Amino acid sequence: QVQLVESGGGLVRAGGSLTLSCVAPEVTFSSRAMAWFRQAPGKEREFVAARAWSSKITFDQARFSLSEDNAKNTVYLQMNDLNVEDTAVYYCAAGPHLSRDPAQYPNWGQGTQVTVSS
């Protein structure tokens, strides 16, 4: 099992930006793809972005972009122009295959809270 450690969550005003970090102790078969999901109260877990370490293939969105530091085994989620609807717990996940499906990721971090105020 891959242990993932997230950081960077907090309170931000609407229109602001925030960067989340996810560290994997090592990149193995079980963590060849790294992803971010989020879950708001009463809602299902939702895909945000994902990247494969080796191919650099990336799934992301206009306001959410990924970058990485291979030397630190760290993936960053840059979130821009945040709005109240982005308030959620953000989870980092790792798995053997790049996917938008949370079921494809067997390894999860503890989650970090992002709260956007109006």
C-alpha positions as CSV (number, residue, x, y, z in Angstrom):
1,Q,0.0,0.0,0.0
2,V,1.2,3.5,-0.9
3,Q,1.1,6.1,1.8
4,L,0.1,9.5,0.5
5,V,0.5,12.8,2.4
6,E,-1.5,15.8,1.3
7,S,-1.1,19.4,2.4
8,G,-2.0,22.9,1.4
9,G,-5.7,23.1,2.1
10,G,-7.3,26.0,3.9
11,L,-9.6,28.9,3.7
12,V,-9.6,31.2,0.6
13,R,-11.8,33.9,-0.7
14,A,-13.8,33.5,-3.9
15,G,-11.6,34.3,-6.9
16,G,-8.5,33.3,-5.1
17,S,-6.0,30.5,-5.7
18,L,-4.6,27.6,-3.7
19,T,-2.0,24.9,-4.3
20,L,-2.3,21.4,-2.9
21,S,0.6,19.0,-2.6
22,C,0.6,15.2,-2.5
23,V,3.8,13.3,-1.6
24,A,4.2,9.6,-2.4
25,P,7.2,8.0,-0.6
26,E,8.2,6.3,-3.8
27,V,6.8,5.7,-7.3
28,T,6.0,2.1,-7.8
29,F,3.7,0.1,-10.0
30,S,0.9,0.8,-7.6
31,S,1.4,4.6,-7.9
32,R,2.2,5.1,-11.6
33,A,-0.8,7.4,-11.8
34,M,-1.6,10.2,-9.4
35,A,-5.0,11.8,-9.2
36,W,-7.0,14.4,-7.2
37,F,-10.6,13.9,-6.3
38,R,-12.9,16.0,-4.1
39,Q,-16.0,15.4,-2.1
40,A,-18.4,18.0,-0.8
41,P,-20.9,17.2,2.0
42,G,-23.8,15.1,0.8
43,K,-22.2,14.6,-2.7
44,E,-20.3,11.8,-4.4
45,R,-16.6,11.9,-4.8
46,E,-15.7,13.8,-7.9
47,F,-12.7,13.7,-10.3
48,V,-10.5,16.8,-10.5
49,A,-7.3,15.9,-12.3
50,A,-4.8,13.1,-12.8
51,R,-1.4,12.5,-14.3
52,A,0.7,9.4,-15.2
53,W,4.3,9.7,-13.9
54,S,6.1,8.2,-16.9
55,S,4.0,9.3,-19.9
56,K,3.1,12.7,-18.5
57,I,-0.4,12.2,-19.9
58,T,-2.6,14.5,-17.9
59,F,-6.3,14.9,-17.4
60,D,-7.1,18.3,-15.9
61,Q,-9.5,21.3,-16.2
62,A,-9.3,24.9,-17.1
63,R,-9.1,26.1,-13.5
64,F,-7.2,23.1,-12.1
65,S,-3.8,22.2,-13.3
66,L,-1.2,19.6,-12.3
67,S,2.5,19.8,-12.0
68,E,5.1,17.6,-10.4
69,D,8.5,17.4,-8.8
70,N,9.9,14.0,-9.7
71,A,12.8,14.4,-7.3
72,K,10.4,14.8,-4.4
73,N,7.8,12.4,-5.7
74,T,5.3,15.2,-5.3
75,V,2.3,16.2,-7.4
76,Y,0.8,19.7,-7.1
77,L,-2.7,20.8,-7.8
78,Q,-2.9,24.4,-8.7
79,M,-6.5,25.8,-8.3
80,N,-7.3,29.2,-9.7
81,D,-10.4,31.4,-9.6
82,L,-12.0,29.4,-6.9
83,N,-15.6,29.7,-6.1
84,V,-17.9,28.6,-3.3
85,E,-18.9,25.4,-5.2
86,D,-15.2,24.3,-5.0
87,T,-15.5,23.9,-1.2
88,A,-14.8,20.2,-0.4
89,V,-12.4,17.8,1.0
90,Y,-9.7,17.1,-1.6
91,Y,-8.1,13.7,-1.8
92,C,-4.9,12.6,-3.4
93,A,-5.0,9.1,-4.9
94,A,-2.5,6.7,-6.5
95,G,-3.0,3.7,-8.7
96,P,-1.4,1.6,-11.5
97,H,-3.5,3.1,-14.3
98,L,-4.5,6.6,-15.3
99,S,-8.2,7.0,-14.9
100,R,-11.0,9.4,-14.0
101,D,-12.7,6.6,-12.0
102,P,-12.0,6.7,-8.3
103,A,-12.5,2.9,-8.1
104,Q,-9.2,2.5,-10.1
105,Y,-7.2,4.0,-7.3
106,P,-6.4,1.7,-4.4
107,N,-4.3,4.2,-2.4
108,W,-5.7,7.3,-0.9
109,G,-4.5,10.2,1.3
110,Q,-6.4,11.4,4.4
111,G,-7.8,14.4,2.6
112,T,-7.4,18.1,3.0
113,Q,-10.2,20.6,3.5
114,V,-10.6,23.5,1.1
115,T,-13.1,26.1,2.0
116,V,-13.9,29.0,-0.3
117,S,-15.8,32.0,1.2
118,S,-17.9,34.4,-0.7
